[in-house]
Amino acid sequence: MIYRKRKQCYEYRNNSEKIGASWAQKRKLAREGRAVIIGHCPSWLRQTEDEKGFESMPERVKLVHRVRAKQEPSHANLERN
């Protein structure tokens, strides 16, 4: 029983160190401008093929602008009250 607990503790610590090192590498690449750390991005953007930045998708940008234009009058009314 004690052996199993000790082994579990070692595995957790080992996994934690590996994950920590992986994130440290990702942060280093991001600081150097060689990578972007993100799991998801807004639907009107997509990650570039080299994964160093984002590019907008014009058809989706237009849709976002249309939705935003329809929302603005209602937001303006709320701000006046």
N, C-alpha and C positions, 0 to 999 in steps of 0.2 A: 504494500500500500504506500509506504513512504517513498519507495523507489519510483513508483508511478507518478506521484505528486512532484518529485524532484525533476523527473524527465519532462513533465508538463511545463513546469516553471522554466526549464532550460529552453524548451521549444518556443514558448511565448516570448522569452527574451530574445532569442535568436531571430524570430520573425519580426519582432519590433525593430531590431537593429537593421535588418535588411530593408524594411519598409522605410525607416528613417533615412538610410543611405540613398535609397531610390529618390525620395522627395528632395533631399539635399542636392542631388544631381540635377533634378528637374528645375529647382530654383536657380542653380548656377547657370544652366543653359538659358533660362528666361532672362536673367540679368545680362547675359552676353548678347541677347537678342537672337538666339539661335533656336528658341522654342517658345511656345505659349502654353501656360498651365491653365487648362480649362477643360471641364468635362462636357459642358454644353454651352452653346452660345445662342443669342436671340435668333428667331426663325428667319430674319431677313439678312443674316450673315452666314458665311460658311468659312471654314478654315481653309487657308491656301494649301496647295498641294505640298509645299515644303514644310507646312505646319509651323511657320514662323509668324503668321499674322492672320488677318481676316480680310475678306472681300465682301462687298455688299452684293445682294442679288436684286437687280433693278426692278423686276416685276413684283417682288415682295416689298421692296421699299415703297413703291407706289401704293400698294395696298395699305401699308402702315400709315402713310400720309393721309389716305382717304379716311381711314377709321379715325385717326386723330382729328381731322378737320370736322368730322361729325360730332365728336365728343366735346370739342372746345366750347361751343355755345352753352352747353349745360354746365360746364365747369365755371364759365364766366358768371352765370346766374347764381351759382352757389357761393361764389366769392363775394358777390355784392350783398348778400343777406347777412 
